[in-house]
């Protein structure tokens, strides 16, 4: 059974959020940290993993990613702070 992750990355100053979905969280976070793919995370230096959740259903992961992307910044902060109140980089746990 596969595992899928919905995750939130941010820059060191916590001024922007990036929400994504993957089936290999450690690999994907490493790609963000190394700026391997040009785009939003490379441009805004989103290198810190602040939040993630997992599911075994790819469709649930896709729907959850879309749901979180529609949320306000304040609501996203509330979600992050509910599990990571210090907003530490969780990439060592991934």
OpenMM code with the backbone's topology and positions (N, CA, C; nanometers):
from openmm import Vec3, app, unit

residues = "UNK UNK UNK UNK UNK UNK UNK UNK UNK UNK UNK UNK UNK UNK UNK UNK UNK UNK UNK UNK UNK UNK UNK UNK UNK UNK UNK UNK UNK UNK UNK UNK UNK UNK UNK UNK UNK UNK UNK UNK UNK UNK UNK UNK UNK UNK UNK UNK UNK UNK UNK UNK UNK UNK UNK UNK UNK UNK UNK UNK UNK UNK UNK UNK UNK UNK UNK UNK UNK UNK UNK UNK UNK UNK UNK UNK UNK UNK UNK UNK UNK UNK UNK UNK UNK UNK UNK UNK UNK UNK UNK UNK UNK UNK".split()
positions = [
    Vec3(0.0848, -0.1188, 0.0000),
    Vec3(0.0000, 0.0000, 0.0000),
    Vec3(0.0886, 0.1242, 0.0000),
    Vec3(0.0580, 0.2183, -0.0870),
    Vec3(0.1343, 0.3423, -0.0965),
    Vec3(0.0887, 0.4418, 0.0095),
    Vec3(0.1794, 0.5318, 0.0418),
    Vec3(0.1485, 0.6410, 0.1329),
    Vec3(0.1686, 0.7718, 0.0578),
    Vec3(0.0769, 0.8642, 0.0772),
    Vec3(0.0818, 0.9944, 0.0118),
    Vec3(0.0845, 1.1017, 0.1202),
    Vec3(0.1538, 1.2094, 0.0912),
    Vec3(0.1722, 1.3164, 0.1888),
    Vec3(0.1261, 1.4492, 0.1307),
    Vec3(0.0590, 1.5256, 0.2131),
    Vec3(0.0292, 1.6648, 0.1844),
    Vec3(0.1157, 1.7428, 0.2821),
    Vec3(0.1855, 1.8444, 0.2319),
    Vec3(0.2838, 1.9111, 0.3160),
    Vec3(0.2843, 2.0617, 0.2934),
    Vec3(0.3377, 2.1331, 0.3916),
    Vec3(0.3525, 2.2781, 0.3821),
    Vec3(0.4990, 2.3121, 0.4059),
    Vec3(0.5561, 2.3839, 0.3104),
    Vec3(0.6934, 2.4334, 0.3200),
    Vec3(0.6885, 2.5850, 0.3373),
    Vec3(0.7957, 2.6406, 0.3942),
    Vec3(0.8051, 2.7852, 0.4068),
    Vec3(0.9507, 2.8269, 0.3966),
    Vec3(0.9711, 2.9567, 0.3837),
    Vec3(1.1061, 3.0101, 0.3837),
    Vec3(1.1503, 3.0340, 0.5284),
    Vec3(1.2783, 3.0591, 0.5525),
    Vec3(1.3249, 3.0768, 0.6910),
    Vec3(1.2553, 3.1904, 0.7675),
    Vec3(1.2088, 3.2925, 0.6977),
    Vec3(1.1414, 3.4042, 0.7660),
    Vec3(0.9908, 3.3815, 0.7813),
    Vec3(0.9408, 3.2708, 0.7278),
    Vec3(0.7995, 3.2315, 0.7388),
    Vec3(0.7050, 3.3327, 0.6741),
    Vec3(0.7493, 3.3935, 0.5636),
    Vec3(0.6657, 3.4931, 0.4967),
    Vec3(0.5810, 3.4355, 0.3844),
    Vec3(0.6152, 3.3154, 0.3359),
    Vec3(0.5360, 3.2507, 0.2306),
    Vec3(0.5164, 3.1031, 0.2654),
    Vec3(0.4096, 3.0454, 0.2117),
    Vec3(0.3829, 2.9028, 0.2287),
    Vec3(0.3697, 2.8381, 0.0923),
    Vec3(0.4178, 2.7150, 0.0827),
    Vec3(0.3983, 2.6328, -0.0358),
    Vec3(0.3313, 2.5042, 0.0094),
    Vec3(0.2255, 2.4659, -0.0580),
    Vec3(0.1539, 2.3431, -0.0250),
    Vec3(0.1692, 2.2470, -0.1418),
    Vec3(0.2074, 2.1246, -0.1109),
    Vec3(0.2261, 2.0255, -0.2147),
    Vec3(0.1804, 1.8875, -0.1704),
    Vec3(0.1896, 1.7928, -0.2651),
    Vec3(0.1513, 1.6543, -0.2396),
    Vec3(0.2545, 1.5657, -0.3070),
    Vec3(0.2916, 1.4554, -0.2398),
    Vec3(0.3916, 1.3644, -0.2939),
    Vec3(0.3708, 1.2245, -0.2367),
    Vec3(0.4369, 1.1273, -0.2988),
    Vec3(0.4354, 0.9920, -0.2435),
    Vec3(0.5698, 0.9581, -0.1780),
    Vec3(0.6642, 1.0528, -0.1790),
    Vec3(0.7948, 1.0342, -0.1151),
    Vec3(0.8365, 1.1662, -0.0522),
    Vec3(0.7978, 1.1858, 0.0714),
    Vec3(0.8172, 1.3149, 0.1374),
    Vec3(0.9649, 1.3500, 0.1540),
    Vec3(1.0469, 1.2553, 0.1949),
    Vec3(1.1892, 1.2837, 0.2159),
    Vec3(1.2559, 1.3288, 0.0859),
    Vec3(1.2266, 1.2584, -0.0235),
    Vec3(1.2837, 1.2961, -0.1522),
    Vec3(1.2375, 1.4341, -0.1954),
    Vec3(1.1090, 1.4601, -0.1813),
    Vec3(1.0524, 1.5875, -0.2274),
    Vec3(1.1069, 1.7037, -0.1465),
    Vec3(1.1184, 1.6873, -0.0157),
    Vec3(1.1741, 1.7941, 0.0683),
    Vec3(1.3196, 1.8196, 0.0294),
    Vec3(1.3958, 1.7137, 0.0045),
    Vec3(1.5354, 1.7289, -0.0383),
    Vec3(1.5434, 1.8060, -0.1698),
    Vec3(1.4507, 1.7789, -0.2606),
    Vec3(1.4475, 1.8533, -0.3873),
    Vec3(1.4206, 2.0013, -0.3632),
    Vec3(1.3273, 2.0322, -0.2729),
    Vec3(1.2990, 2.1724, -0.2409),
    Vec3(1.4221, 2.2388, -0.1793),
    Vec3(1.4862, 2.1712, -0.0861),
    Vec3(1.6025, 2.2280, -0.0185),
    Vec3(1.7183, 2.2542, -0.1154),
    Vec3(1.7336, 2.1683, -0.2145),
    Vec3(1.8425, 2.1825, -0.3115),
    Vec3(1.8037, 2.2700, -0.4315),
    Vec3(1.6811, 2.3193, -0.4328),
    Vec3(1.6298, 2.4028, -0.5430),
    Vec3(1.6477, 2.3326, -0.6781),
    Vec3(1.6161, 2.2032, -0.6819),
    Vec3(1.6344, 2.1253, -0.8043),
    Vec3(1.5334, 2.1600, -0.9128),
    Vec3(1.4173, 2.2051, -0.8739),
    Vec3(1.3141, 2.2400, -0.9712),
    Vec3(1.2884, 2.3902, -0.9668),
    Vec3(1.3059, 2.4579, -1.0807),
    Vec3(1.2766, 2.6014, -1.0808),
    Vec3(1.1277, 2.6230, -1.0570),
    Vec3(1.0953, 2.7276, -0.9881),
    Vec3(0.9547, 2.7563, -0.9611),
    Vec3(0.9395, 2.8293, -0.8291),
    Vec3(0.8209, 2.8206, -0.7746),
    Vec3(0.7850, 2.8967, -0.6546),
    Vec3(0.8799, 2.8703, -0.5385),
    Vec3(0.9033, 2.7429, -0.5061),
    Vec3(0.9844, 2.7128, -0.3874),
    Vec3(1.1284, 2.7564, -0.4043),
    Vec3(1.1810, 2.7478, -0.5241),
    Vec3(1.3180, 2.7949, -0.5474),
    Vec3(1.3231, 2.9470, -0.5431),
    Vec3(1.2268, 3.0127, -0.6067),
    Vec3(1.2231, 3.1591, -0.6097),
    Vec3(1.2102, 3.2178, -0.4700),
    Vec3(1.1254, 3.1584, -0.3879),
    Vec3(1.0982, 3.2127, -0.2546),
    Vec3(1.1720, 3.1383, -0.1434),
    Vec3(1.2666, 3.0520, -0.1797),
    Vec3(1.3538, 2.9828, -0.0837),
    Vec3(1.2742, 2.9039, 0.0204),
    Vec3(1.1738, 2.8315, -0.0241),
    Vec3(1.0928, 2.7487, 0.0662),
    Vec3(1.1689, 2.6194, 0.0952),
    Vec3(1.2423, 2.6185, 0.2043),
    Vec3(1.3296, 2.5061, 0.2371),
    Vec3(1.2912, 2.4358, 0.3664),
    Vec3(1.1972, 2.4902, 0.4415),
    Vec3(1.1620, 2.4349, 0.5722),
    Vec3(1.0259, 2.3660, 0.5674),
    Vec3(1.0236, 2.2411, 0.6090),
    Vec3(0.8992, 2.1647, 0.6182),
    Vec3(0.8336, 2.1972, 0.7520),
    Vec3(0.7160, 2.2595, 0.7465),
    Vec3(0.6480, 2.3008, 0.8692),
    Vec3(0.5352, 2.2066, 0.9096),
    Vec3(0.4790, 2.1364, 0.8126),
    Vec3(0.3602, 2.0548, 0.8416),
    Vec3(0.3489, 1.9466, 0.7356),
    Vec3(0.3025, 1.8289, 0.7778),
    Vec3(0.2675, 1.7256, 0.6815),
    Vec3(0.1642, 1.6326, 0.7424),
    Vec3(0.0873, 1.5717, 0.6552),
    Vec3(-0.0072, 1.4695, 0.6961),
    Vec3(-0.0017, 1.3597, 0.5900),
    Vec3(-0.0397, 1.2398, 0.6280),
    Vec3(-0.0306, 1.1287, 0.5347),
    Vec3(-0.1638, 1.0569, 0.5198),
    Vec3(-0.1788, 0.9922, 0.4047),
    Vec3(-0.2969, 0.9139, 0.3745),
    Vec3(-0.2568, 0.8031, 0.2781),
    Vec3(-0.3359, 0.6994, 0.2712),
    Vec3(-0.3094, 0.5912, 0.1764),
    Vec3(-0.3910, 0.6065, 0.0484),
    Vec3(-0.4710, 0.7108, 0.0418),
    Vec3(-0.5585, 0.7319, -0.0729),
    Vec3(-0.5115, 0.8541, -0.1518),
    Vec3(-0.4668, 0.8330, -0.2745),
    Vec3(-0.4144, 0.9422, -0.3563),
    Vec3(-0.5211, 1.0489, -0.3818),
    Vec3(-0.6452, 1.0092, -0.3990),
    Vec3(-0.7513, 1.1061, -0.4250),
    Vec3(-0.7776, 1.1940, -0.3037),
    Vec3(-0.7705, 1.1357, -0.1843),
    Vec3(-0.7844, 1.2157, -0.0622),
    Vec3(-0.6708, 1.3166, -0.0512),
    Vec3(-0.5507, 1.2745, -0.0866),
    Vec3(-0.4352, 1.3645, -0.0800),
    Vec3(-0.4518, 1.4819, -0.1763),
    Vec3(-0.4964, 1.4524, -0.2962),
    Vec3(-0.5165, 1.5586, -0.3951),
    Vec3(-0.6242, 1.6559, -0.3485),
    Vec3(-0.7349, 1.6032, -0.2978),
    Vec3(-0.8428, 1.6896, -0.2487),
    Vec3(-0.7979, 1.7734, -0.1298),
    Vec3(-0.7199, 1.7136, -0.0398),
    Vec3(-0.6715, 1.7863, 0.0773),
    Vec3(-0.5755, 1.8981, 0.0354),
    Vec3(-0.4883, 1.8697, -0.0607),
    Vec3(-0.3969, 1.9728, -0.1104),
    Vec3(-0.4764, 2.0909, -0.1666),
    Vec3(-0.5755, 2.0615, -0.2478),
    Vec3(-0.6580, 2.1675, -0.3060),
    Vec3(-0.7324, 2.2455, -0.1978),
    Vec3(-0.7810, 2.1734, -0.0964),
    Vec3(-0.8518, 2.2383, 0.0135),
    Vec3(-0.7605, 2.3354, 0.0870),
    Vec3(-0.6402, 2.2899, 0.1231),
    Vec3(-0.5472, 2.3751, 0.1977),
    Vec3(-0.5037, 2.4966, 0.1172),
    Vec3(-0.4878, 2.4800, -0.0121),
    Vec3(-0.4459, 2.5928, -0.0963),
    Vec3(-0.5505, 2.7041, -0.0976),
    Vec3(-0.6767, 2.6702, -0.0747),
    Vec3(-0.7837, 2.7704, -0.0729),
    Vec3(-0.7946, 2.8432, 0.0609),
    Vec3(-0.7329, 2.7893, 0.1647),
    Vec3(-0.7444, 2.8475, 0.2981),
    Vec3(-0.6726, 2.9815, 0.3069),
    Vec3(-0.7183, 3.0631, 0.4001),
    Vec3(-0.6503, 3.1900, 0.4279),
    Vec3(-0.5170, 3.1627, 0.4968),
    Vec3(-0.4308, 3.2603, 0.4943),
    Vec3(-0.3014, 3.2480, 0.5622),
    Vec3(-0.3221, 3.2179, 0.7102),
    Vec3(-0.4172, 3.2852, 0.7722),
    Vec3(-0.4430, 3.2659, 0.9151),
    Vec3(-0.4858, 3.1228, 0.9457),
    Vec3(-0.5696, 3.0664, 0.8617),
    Vec3(-0.6151, 2.9295, 0.8827),
    Vec3(-0.4998, 2.8301, 0.8638),
    Vec3(-0.4128, 2.8556, 0.7649),
    Vec3(-0.2947, 2.7714, 0.7444),
    Vec3(-0.2023, 2.7795, 0.8656),
    Vec3(-0.1827, 2.8994, 0.9180),
    Vec3(-0.0995, 2.9161, 1.0379),
    Vec3(-0.1582, 2.8394, 1.1558),
    Vec3(-0.2882, 2.8426, 1.1709),
    Vec3(-0.3533, 2.7679, 1.2781),
    Vec3(-0.3288, 2.6186, 1.2656),
    Vec3(-0.3359, 2.5671, 1.1431),
    Vec3(-0.3095, 2.4248, 1.1204),
    Vec3(-0.1650, 2.3911, 1.1543),
    Vec3(-0.0726, 2.4706, 1.1055),
    Vec3(0.0700, 2.4483, 1.1341),
    Vec3(0.0945, 2.4535, 1.2838),
    Vec3(0.0436, 2.5570, 1.3488),
    Vec3(0.0685, 2.5764, 1.4920),
    Vec3(0.0024, 2.4699, 1.5788),
    Vec3(-0.1023, 2.4051, 1.5282),
    Vec3(-0.1689, 2.3007, 1.6064),
    Vec3(-0.0774, 2.1794, 1.6269),
    Vec3(0.0124, 2.1552, 1.5334),
    Vec3(0.1030, 2.0406, 1.5444),
    Vec3(0.2494, 2.0812, 1.5574),
    Vec3(0.2813, 2.2041, 1.5216),
    Vec3(0.4194, 2.2506, 1.5235),
    Vec3(0.4222, 2.3960, 1.5707),
    Vec3(0.3884, 2.4210, 1.6985),
    Vec3(0.3748, 2.5590, 1.7464),
    Vec3(0.5036, 2.6405, 1.7396),
    Vec3(0.6172, 2.5753, 1.7413),
    Vec3(0.7445, 2.6487, 1.7306),
    Vec3(0.7855, 2.6707, 1.5855),
    Vec3(0.7083, 2.6179, 1.4935),
    Vec3(0.7339, 2.6268, 1.3507),
    Vec3(0.8763, 2.5847, 1.3154),
    Vec3(0.9167, 2.4725, 1.3761),
    Vec3(1.0491, 2.4150, 1.3469),
    Vec3(1.0466, 2.3451, 1.2111),
    Vec3(1.1631, 2.3329, 1.1515),
    Vec3(1.1774, 2.2555, 1.0286),
    Vec3(1.1670, 2.1079, 1.0640),
    Vec3(1.0635, 2.0433, 1.0135),
    Vec3(1.0379, 1.9025, 1.0451),
    Vec3(1.1054, 1.8066, 0.9484),
    Vec3(1.1904, 1.8556, 0.8624),
    Vec3(1.2463, 1.7701, 0.7576),
    Vec3(1.3298, 1.6547, 0.8124),
    Vec3(1.3791, 1.6645, 0.9319),
    Vec3(1.4545, 1.5534, 0.9898),
    Vec3(1.3608, 1.4391, 1.0280),
    Vec3(1.2311, 1.4665, 1.0391),
    Vec3(1.1329, 1.3644, 1.0733),
    Vec3(1.0750, 1.2958, 0.9505),
    Vec3(1.0917, 1.3590, 0.8351),
    Vec3(1.0302, 1.3086, 0.7110),
    Vec3(1.1039, 1.1890, 0.6555),
] * unit.nanometer
topology = app.Topology()
chain = topology.addChain("A")
for resn in residues:
    res = topology.addResidue(resn, chain)
    for name in ("N", "CA", "C"):
        topology.addAtom(name, app.Element.getBySymbol(name[0]), res)
